[in-house]
Amino acid sequence: MLTFEKFSSSTALAVPPMDLSIWLESLWWDKKGDWQKAHDLIDHLQDAKSAHIHAYLHRKEKDLWNARYWYNRAKKEEFKGSLDDEWEELVKIHLF
């Protein structure tokens, strides 16, 4: 079973672990510093989980208007904590 600790430490690798969901793969690439790849993976998806990650990614790039739009689409409150805390929360949501 993939734990948060194992997932987080896997970002030291060159490629993501096999069999990740699209949401976890997006978060994996974001942690690697490849915002564009992370965004490209979920940009075309219409589900609430993708919208939530999409919101986080736009918040990270400081495009708050766009982030708020995606939080609304995800039916989630705008995250008020740090970006690291939001990343961790999103990973934990999608691991379980």
Residue frames relative to the residue before (quaternion, step in Angstrom):
aa qw qx qy qz dx dy dz
M 1.0000 0.0000 0.0000 0.0000 0.00 0.00 0.00
L 0.3983 -0.7165 0.5272 0.2236 3.54 -0.96 0.93
T 0.1786 -0.7799 0.5950 0.0764 3.57 -0.72 1.12
F 0.6718 -0.4633 0.3713 0.4428 3.55 -1.30 0.18
E 0.6554 0.5256 -0.3140 0.4422 3.58 0.90 -0.91
K 0.6702 0.4838 -0.3015 0.4753 3.60 0.92 -0.87
F 0.6418 0.5170 -0.3228 0.4654 3.57 0.96 -0.85
S 0.6770 0.5040 -0.2932 0.4492 3.55 0.83 -1.01
S 0.6958 0.4602 -0.2856 0.4718 3.61 0.87 -0.85
S 0.5734 0.5994 -0.3825 0.4070 3.61 1.16 -0.44
T 0.5623 0.6103 -0.3970 0.3921 3.61 1.18 -0.32
A 0.5441 0.5858 -0.4036 0.4449 3.59 1.27 -0.01
L 0.5915 0.5763 -0.3530 0.4397 3.58 1.28 -0.33
A 0.5920 -0.5932 0.4185 0.3501 3.58 -1.27 0.33
V 0.7839 0.1651 -0.0782 0.5934 3.58 1.13 -0.63
P 0.5585 -0.6191 0.4213 0.3569 3.58 -1.09 0.59
P 0.6179 -0.5215 0.4209 0.4112 3.58 -1.23 0.38
M 0.5505 -0.6065 0.4557 0.3485 3.55 -1.15 0.59
D 0.8363 0.2744 -0.1946 0.4329 3.52 -1.34 0.44
L 0.3451 0.7039 -0.5408 0.3050 3.60 1.04 0.68
S 0.5089 -0.5874 0.5162 0.3600 3.54 -1.17 0.53
I 0.6550 -0.5032 0.3796 0.4167 3.57 -1.22 0.36
W 0.6412 0.5375 -0.3229 0.4423 3.60 1.06 -0.76
L 0.6823 0.4644 -0.2877 0.4858 3.58 0.93 -0.89
E 0.6219 0.5284 -0.3538 0.4571 3.58 1.02 -0.68
S 0.6263 0.5289 -0.3348 0.4647 3.58 1.00 -0.76
L 0.6801 0.4760 -0.2858 0.4787 3.58 0.90 -0.90
W 0.5980 0.5591 -0.3510 0.4545 3.59 1.11 -0.68
W 0.6891 0.4675 -0.2826 0.4761 3.60 0.85 -0.98
D 0.6039 0.5462 -0.3633 0.4527 3.58 1.05 -0.68
K 0.6717 0.4905 -0.3040 0.4645 3.59 0.86 -0.90
K 0.6352 0.5222 -0.3213 0.4697 3.60 1.15 -0.59
G 0.5538 -0.6286 0.3838 0.3884 3.58 1.26 -0.22
D 0.5826 0.5581 -0.3802 0.4523 3.58 1.27 0.22
W 0.1627 -0.8300 0.5303 0.0589 3.54 0.38 1.33
Q 0.6584 0.5376 -0.3214 0.4174 3.58 0.88 -0.91
K 0.6619 0.4869 -0.3084 0.4793 3.59 0.90 -0.87
A 0.6244 0.5342 -0.3322 0.4631 3.58 0.99 -0.84
H 0.6793 0.4892 -0.2763 0.4721 3.57 0.92 -0.94
D 0.6551 0.5322 -0.3167 0.4327 3.59 0.89 -0.90
L 0.6318 0.5579 -0.3341 0.4218 3.59 1.05 -0.68
I 0.8075 0.2748 -0.1354 0.5041 3.60 0.99 -0.73
D 0.4391 0.7457 -0.4273 0.2616 3.58 1.25 -0.27
H 0.7491 0.4093 -0.2128 0.4754 3.60 0.94 -0.83
L 0.5749 0.6084 -0.3749 0.3985 3.61 1.26 -0.17
Q 0.3212 -0.7955 0.4971 0.1300 3.57 -1.02 0.82
D 0.5242 0.6575 -0.4124 0.3505 3.62 1.23 -0.05
A 0.6667 -0.5331 0.3580 0.3785 3.57 -1.28 0.42
K 0.6156 0.5465 -0.3561 0.4423 3.62 1.01 -0.71
S 0.6695 0.4853 -0.2938 0.4796 3.56 0.94 -0.88
A 0.6300 0.5351 -0.3329 0.4538 3.58 1.00 -0.78
H 0.6341 0.5322 -0.3303 0.4534 3.59 1.02 -0.76
I 0.6702 0.4644 -0.2934 0.4991 3.59 0.92 -0.85
H 0.6023 0.5602 -0.3416 0.4547 3.56 1.05 -0.79
A 0.6373 0.5266 -0.3164 0.4653 3.60 0.99 -0.87
Y 0.6484 0.5172 -0.3108 0.4642 3.57 0.90 -0.95
L 0.6736 0.5075 -0.3089 0.4396 3.59 0.84 -0.95
H 0.6866 0.4562 -0.2961 0.4825 3.60 0.95 -0.77
R 0.5813 0.5397 -0.3715 0.4825 3.58 1.15 -0.50
K 0.6406 0.5387 -0.3197 0.4441 3.55 0.99 -0.84
E 0.7201 0.4114 -0.2567 0.4962 3.58 0.99 -0.74
K 0.4852 -0.7077 0.3830 0.3423 3.55 1.38 0.20
D 0.4398 0.6288 -0.4873 0.4168 3.56 1.17 0.70
L 0.1019 -0.8747 0.4717 0.0453 3.55 0.52 1.25
W 0.5916 0.5522 -0.3810 0.4471 3.60 1.05 -0.62
N 0.6809 0.4777 -0.2774 0.4809 3.57 0.88 -0.98
A 0.6235 0.5359 -0.3404 0.4563 3.60 0.98 -0.79
R 0.6626 0.5068 -0.3106 0.4556 3.59 0.90 -0.89
Y 0.5956 0.5552 -0.3534 0.4605 3.56 1.06 -0.73
W 0.7166 0.4487 -0.2549 0.4693 3.60 0.86 -0.97
Y 0.5843 0.5329 -0.3827 0.4776 3.62 1.07 -0.56
N 0.6431 0.5215 -0.3140 0.4646 3.56 0.97 -0.84
R 0.6537 0.5071 -0.3083 0.4696 3.60 0.94 -0.86
A 0.6895 0.4633 -0.2634 0.4905 3.57 1.12 -0.74
K 0.3354 -0.7480 0.4866 0.3021 3.56 1.33 -0.29
K 0.4886 0.6223 -0.4355 0.4293 3.54 1.00 0.98
E 0.5056 -0.6058 0.5174 0.3311 3.52 -1.21 0.56
E 0.5600 -0.5788 0.4654 0.3672 3.55 -1.15 0.61
F 0.4343 -0.7043 0.4981 0.2594 3.58 -0.81 1.01
K 0.2463 -0.8045 0.5299 0.1062 3.58 -0.83 0.99
G 0.6018 0.5753 -0.3617 0.4195 3.61 1.21 -0.26
S 0.7394 -0.3862 0.3008 0.4623 3.54 -1.29 -0.30
L 0.6292 -0.5226 0.4145 0.3991 3.54 -1.26 0.36
D 0.6284 0.5311 -0.3378 0.4570 3.60 1.00 -0.74
D 0.6573 0.5000 -0.3112 0.4702 3.57 0.97 -0.81
E 0.6503 0.5005 -0.3247 0.4703 3.57 0.99 -0.77
W 0.6188 0.5360 -0.3440 0.4599 3.60 0.97 -0.81
E 0.6666 0.5024 -0.3031 0.4598 3.58 0.87 -0.95
E 0.6489 0.5139 -0.3180 0.4623 3.59 0.93 -0.86
L 0.6636 0.5023 -0.3075 0.4613 3.59 0.90 -0.88
V 0.6346 0.5163 -0.3363 0.4664 3.59 0.94 -0.82
K 0.6833 0.4924 -0.2979 0.4492 3.57 0.81 -0.95
I 0.6055 0.5437 -0.3508 0.4634 3.59 1.06 -0.69
H 0.7665 0.4005 -0.2026 0.4594 3.56 0.84 -0.97
L 0.5634 0.5724 -0.3968 0.4444 3.59 1.24 -0.13
F 0.7974 0.2879 -0.1235 0.5157 3.57 1.06 -0.74
